Amino acid sequence: MYLGHDPYVYRPVAIKVAHSERLSAQDSGSDSRKLFFNEAHTAGRLTHPNIVGIYDAGVDGDNCYIVMEYVQGGKTLTSFCKPQNLLPVERVIEIIFKCAEALDYAHRQGVIHRDVKPSNILITDEHDVKIGDFGIAFLNKMDASRTMPLGVAGSVS
């Protein structure tokens, strides 16, 4: 992930770049490329205050990239899953509520995330909550041929 600048609307952006060696692997390269652009295709059609916005995606030589909303001060929830660093119950309820609103919105648009976990949820010091990484999301409306098939998906844990 890289920090970039959008010169057209003067805003910081996050740029996710796929590793070219992973995309060119003979056994899994095609699937990796599909998963990478699946995030842009599915999340790119979602506009919600609690979902990381997708602005652009493309290929530049051997590199595939997605340009997305930069979440200033965003940290994943992963560090707050340790017993010595738990969040107050009120804050947890607020995070769950915002995530539920975002997922409800996504579901109404036909998008099923399929990999909601602490490392895919960003929070800021201002109490903003953003769900990201729609790479294995399933689009059950419109153009279902462009997403992952139904079945086992996501992180094992």
C-alpha positions as CSV (number, residue, x, y, z in Angstrom):
1,M,0.0,0.0,0.0
2,Y,1.3,3.4,-0.9
3,L,0.2,7.0,-0.1
4,G,-0.4,9.0,-3.3
5,H,-1.9,12.3,-4.3
6,D,-4.9,12.8,-6.7
7,P,-4.0,15.9,-8.7
8,Y,-7.4,16.3,-10.2
9,V,-9.3,16.7,-6.9
10,Y,-6.4,17.5,-4.6
11,R,-6.7,14.7,-2.1
12,P,-4.5,12.0,-0.7
13,V,-5.2,8.5,-1.9
14,A,-4.1,5.0,-1.0
15,I,-2.7,3.0,-3.8
16,K,-2.8,-0.8,-3.5
17,V,-0.4,-2.5,-5.9
18,A,-0.4,-6.2,-6.7
19,H,2.9,-8.0,-6.7
20,S,3.7,-8.8,-10.4
21,E,5.4,-12.1,-9.5
22,R,2.1,-13.3,-7.9
23,L,0.0,-12.2,-10.9
24,S,2.3,-13.9,-13.3
25,A,2.6,-17.3,-11.5
26,Q,1.6,-20.0,-13.9
27,D,-0.7,-21.9,-11.5
28,S,-2.5,-19.0,-9.8
29,G,-1.7,-15.8,-11.6
30,S,-5.0,-15.6,-13.5
31,D,-7.0,-16.2,-10.3
32,S,-4.9,-13.6,-8.4
33,R,-5.5,-11.0,-11.0
34,K,-9.3,-11.7,-11.0
35,L,-9.4,-11.4,-7.2
36,F,-7.4,-8.2,-7.3
37,F,-9.7,-6.5,-9.7
38,N,-12.8,-8.0,-8.1
39,E,-12.2,-5.6,-5.2
40,A,-12.4,-2.6,-7.6
41,H,-15.4,-4.0,-9.4
42,T,-17.5,-4.8,-6.4
43,A,-16.5,-2.1,-3.8
44,G,-16.2,0.5,-6.6
45,R,-20.0,0.5,-7.0
46,L,-20.5,1.1,-3.2
47,T,-20.7,4.6,-1.8
48,H,-21.1,4.6,2.0
49,P,-19.4,6.5,4.8
50,N,-18.3,3.3,6.4
51,I,-16.8,1.6,3.3
52,V,-13.4,2.5,1.9
53,G,-14.1,4.3,-1.4
54,I,-12.6,3.0,-4.6
55,Y,-11.7,5.6,-7.2
56,D,-9.8,3.9,-10.0
57,A,-8.1,0.7,-11.0
58,G,-5.8,-0.3,-13.8
59,V,-2.7,-1.9,-15.2
60,D,0.6,-0.1,-15.8
61,G,3.1,-2.5,-17.4
62,D,3.4,-5.5,-15.1
63,N,1.7,-3.8,-12.2
64,C,-2.0,-3.8,-11.3
65,Y,-3.2,-1.1,-9.0
66,I,-6.3,0.1,-7.2
67,V,-6.6,3.8,-6.2
68,M,-8.8,4.2,-3.1
69,E,-9.8,6.5,-0.3
70,Y,-7.0,7.3,2.1
71,V,-8.2,6.8,5.7
72,Q,-6.2,9.4,7.7
73,G,-5.0,7.9,10.9
74,G,-6.7,4.6,10.1
75,K,-5.6,1.5,12.1
76,T,-7.0,-2.0,11.8
77,L,-8.9,-3.5,14.7
78,T,-6.2,-6.3,14.9
79,S,-4.3,-4.6,17.7
80,F,-7.5,-4.2,19.7
81,C,-8.1,-8.0,19.8
82,K,-5.4,-8.6,22.4
83,P,-6.5,-8.8,26.0
84,Q,-4.2,-6.0,27.1
85,N,-5.5,-3.6,24.5
86,L,-9.3,-4.2,24.4
87,L,-11.6,-1.3,23.5
88,P,-14.3,-0.1,25.9
89,V,-17.6,-1.9,25.4
90,E,-19.4,1.3,24.3
91,R,-16.8,1.8,21.5
92,V,-17.1,-1.8,20.4
93,I,-20.9,-1.4,20.1
94,E,-20.4,1.7,18.0
95,I,-18.0,-0.1,15.7
96,I,-20.3,-3.1,15.3
97,F,-23.3,-0.8,14.6
98,K,-21.3,1.1,11.9
99,C,-20.1,-2.1,10.3
100,A,-23.6,-3.5,10.3
101,E,-24.9,-0.4,8.6
102,A,-22.2,-0.7,5.9
103,L,-22.7,-4.4,5.4
104,D,-26.5,-3.9,5.2
105,Y,-26.0,-1.2,2.5
106,A,-23.6,-3.5,0.6
107,H,-26.0,-6.4,0.8
108,R,-28.8,-4.2,-0.6
109,Q,-26.5,-3.4,-3.5
110,G,-26.0,-7.1,-4.0
111,V,-22.4,-7.2,-2.6
112,I,-21.5,-9.8,0.0
113,H,-18.1,-9.1,1.6
114,R,-17.2,-12.6,2.7
115,D,-14.0,-11.7,4.6
116,V,-15.1,-9.4,7.5
117,K,-12.3,-9.6,10.1
118,P,-10.4,-7.2,12.3
119,S,-7.6,-6.6,9.7
120,N,-10.3,-5.5,7.2
121,I,-11.9,-2.9,9.5
122,L,-10.2,0.5,9.9
123,I,-10.9,2.9,12.8
124,T,-9.6,6.4,13.3
125,D,-9.0,8.6,16.4
126,E,-12.2,10.5,15.3
127,H,-14.2,7.3,15.7
128,D,-14.7,6.8,11.9
129,V,-15.1,3.2,10.9
130,K,-14.3,1.9,7.4
131,I,-14.6,-1.6,6.0
132,G,-12.1,-2.4,3.3
133,D,-10.7,-5.3,1.2
134,F,-13.6,-6.5,-0.9
135,G,-11.2,-8.7,-2.9
136,I,-13.2,-11.9,-2.4
137,A,-16.6,-10.3,-2.3
138,F,-19.5,-11.8,-4.2
139,L,-21.8,-9.8,-6.3
140,N,-25.1,-11.6,-6.4
141,K,-26.9,-9.1,-8.6
142,M,-26.2,-7.6,-12.0
143,D,-22.9,-9.2,-13.3
144,A,-22.3,-12.2,-11.1
145,S,-20.0,-13.7,-13.7
146,R,-17.2,-11.3,-12.7
147,T,-17.0,-12.3,-9.1
148,M,-15.8,-15.2,-7.1
149,P,-18.0,-18.3,-7.3
150,L,-20.1,-19.3,-4.3
151,G,-18.5,-21.7,-1.8
152,V,-15.7,-21.5,0.8
153,A,-14.0,-18.1,0.8
154,G,-12.4,-15.8,3.2
155,S,-9.9,-16.3,6.0
156,V,-10.0,-19.7,7.7
157,S,-10.1,-18.1,11.2
